[in-house]
Amino acid sequence: MTPSAAFDVVVVGAGLGGLSVALRLADAGLSVGVMRKKRSTESSSAWAQGGIAAAIDVEDSPARHEADTLEAGAGLCRRSTVDFVVNEAPNAIRWLQDQGVEFTPAGPNHRGALHLTREGGHSRRRIVHAADATGKAVVTALEARVAEHDGIQFLDDRIGIDLITTGKQRIAGPNRCVGVYALNRTTGRVETIAARTIVLATGGASKIYLYTTNPDTSTGDGIAMAWRAGCRVANMEFVQFHPTCLFHPLAKSELISEAVRGEGGVLRLPDGRRFMDAHDPRGELAPRDIVARAIDAEMKRGGFDCVYLDISHKPAAEILEHFPNIARRLQTFGIDITRDPIPVVPAAHYSCGGVVTDLNAATDLRGLYAVGECTWTGLHGANRLASNSLLECVVFGAAASKRIVADMASAPPPAAHLAPWDESRVTDPDELVIVSHNWDELRRFMWDYVGIVRTNKRLARARHRVELLHEEIAEFYGNFRVTNDLIELRNLALVAELTILCAQSRQESRGLHCNRDYPETLPDSEARDTILIPGAAARMRA
Ligand SMILES: Cc1cc2nc3c(=O)[nH]c(=O)nc-3n(C[C@H](O)[C@H](O)[C@H](O)COP(=O)(O)OP(=O)(O)OC[C@H]3O[C@@H](n4cnc5c(N)ncnc54)[C@H](O)[C@@H]3O)c2cc1C
């Protein structure tokens, strides 16, 4: 069958990772299709508030940025990756400015200098930002550039289901990724899209948890697709929980930026007492996992629903200048941050693990690249340093495009014939309640059993539950036409399972992974990444 569309490159995902790689590829003259299941305003990138880390101040250096990243990473960062990223950071900022992103200037007489904030774990002020809505400014500027680019076509309202490989298509030659099946959410039909190269930029997987700061799009689709296509996945046990998400019955995923603590905000118990100094000498400026665990411990100890983040002791004008958007949004919930403490709880925020990639963003499968939060590059180790992730998107977007352009001459042309998605034995689903029930069940047991603090027993219980869910999902998947929710549920269950497998195989507590049955941290010389290999993990399950 002739594919419904063909491109040099299809980028699956249109957050900062996807948009930046697409622009660079199109600027190099390639035809690019950018697939997104929702508008880019519903991506983690667009929701980012704090900013992008780069050592651009005269008082700072890439070496200091590197040291802070390594310290946060708790002995598991890949040094070559950290070195590469921190040194490329100033170029990444310049590239974004060239695309029209307007960052907050240093002051009235700035002469081009940018204002820098400081966040937890950073020893210097090095966070480039656009007030407190950096992601929105970045995504808006890049989206505008993409929209006017002749070489790029948005494939909107489409959710990528599975990668198409020559191996599965029985096409001769070494196994290679040659396209993607995608559900067109408007027509309800599955399309076959051919490409010489595919880039996954589908973001993280925090929706496996009940409480998350992420948009609905973060269902780990790219990680699941790559795994099913035979790629290794690593370090999924390292999930970062943001310490301060608004606790309010009407708020869904309302994050309160770390910059609020960076600018002097303090954490208080419901009776007004501060508690962070008892947990870490850095107090509120300790890395976010320590702050999240401290809040979790205080909430469990005192039986509190939330704690409070308070910046009301600062001058109101200063607060409103630094945090205009947070102030405006919280006002809609009846909270005046210049006077009221903000009720907060921790929530799943960032997936440090993902598809294994090298410094060119190449995966294990020929013709398949991955950038952004769906990857494991080795940058974050056992814990991500704040504001390094938007940076990772831009730096690896550049690296991927450089390699893809260089390799394009040797990549085969888009396949003229690909087997269509097989719908011959399926009917329309009749019991969608099963899908929504399983979705809720998965997210709740992941929160309860594979959350901020883990135990062997809870992990074993979670693994048992996810295996049962797999059986039900497989039955549903085999008999009914796919829907958006079913595709996401299947991916969530797989990514949850990979997270549990990684957590079970780490017999220590390190960085973001805290297991009460293994409270010690092994010496760094014995620290290992948890790398899952598709066939081998399947055997682990048996
Ligand atoms: C509230 C919040 C604040 C943050 N603040 C910061 C910060 O200040 N600094 C920082 O460095 N990091 C921050 N982060 C983390 C950072 O925003 C993310 O790590 C980063 O934006 C990820 O970018 P991405 O391009 O990989 O994914 P996303 O930006 O999440 O984009 C994923 C894209 O993939 C699409 N997609 C997903 N699955 C499919 C599919 N199957 N088919 C088609 N399309 C698909 C989505 O629609 C979306 O377009 C924050 C995150 C959140 C949630």
The ligand as a Gaussian input file, in Angstrom:
#p B3LYP/6-31G(d) Opt

LIG

0 1
 C        5.236000      22.551000      34.698000
 C        6.633000      22.261000      34.221000
 C        7.644000      23.187000      34.419000
 C        8.944000      22.916000      33.976000
 N        9.914000      23.871000      34.117000
 C       11.133000      23.643000      33.572000
 C       12.129000      24.672000      33.583000
 O       11.904000      25.787000      34.072000
 N       13.331000      24.390000      33.024000
 C       13.627000      23.178000      32.469000
 O       14.740000      22.982000      31.971000
 N       12.696000      22.199000      32.437000
 C       11.463000      22.411000      32.957000
 N       10.525000      21.421000      32.910000
 C       10.842000      20.190000      32.187000
 C       10.813000      20.488000      30.689000
 O        9.744000      21.357000      30.416000
 C       10.643000      19.215000      29.879000
 O       11.582000      18.259000      30.242000
 C       10.833000      19.513000      28.393000
 O       10.004000      20.573000      28.010000
 C       10.513000      18.291000      27.561000
 O       10.467000      18.687000      26.224000
 P       10.140000      17.623000      25.117000
 O       10.186000      18.329000      23.820000
 O       10.978000      16.438000      25.302000
 O        8.638000      17.150000      25.468000
 P        7.231000      18.004000      25.552000
 O        7.547000      19.433000      25.628000
 O        6.469000      17.380000      26.609000
 O        6.610000      17.711000      24.134000
 C        6.143000      16.432000      23.791000
 C        5.394000      16.519000      22.472000
 O        5.140000      15.227000      21.982000
 C        3.797000      15.107000      21.568000
 N        3.462000      13.692000      21.663000
 C        3.613000      12.856000      22.718000
 N        3.276000      11.602000      22.376000
 C        2.910000      11.651000      21.067000
 C        2.471000      10.682000      20.146000
 N        2.321000       9.394000      20.470000
 N        2.173000      11.074000      18.876000
 C        2.294000      12.377000      18.505000
 N        2.725000      13.345000      19.350000
 C        3.024000      12.968000      20.605000
 C        3.046000      16.028000      22.488000
 O        1.784000      16.379000      21.937000
 C        4.036000      17.189000      22.560000
 O        3.888000      17.994000      21.414000
 C        9.231000      21.676000      33.351000
 C        8.208000      20.745000      33.177000
 C        6.925000      21.028000      33.601000
 C        5.835000      20.016000      33.387000

